[in-house]
């Protein structure tokens, strides 16, 4: 289920990029700075669903529900300070990151038993 119409946007970030940002921050001369890290691009949830259909080679229906009270329609990280201070750059294409996550889940389905079976 998707709350809202699927046109809300998010700045998705792949874990490898976060790890690199953390290492860069830990080894930087900049101390005590607050930095945003993100993917650097925004995608709607509808776009992500279409990417997942392409990656999984499956068609599936999405149930759209009423928006949740207080849900933010659009979010995006301003990474300009991180780019400047710790040489941060998101290197992971959204489709590559989603494909990697999908392959990981397929390989490790047993780790998701409680979630999938709602136990």
Buried (B, 14 or more C-beta within 10 A) or exposed (E): EBBBEBEBBBBBBBEBBBEBBEEBBEEBEEEEEEBBBBBBEBBBBBBBBEBBEEBEEEEEEEEBEEEEEEEEEEEBBEBEBBBEBBEBBBEBEBEEBBBBBBEEEEEEEEEEEEEEEEE
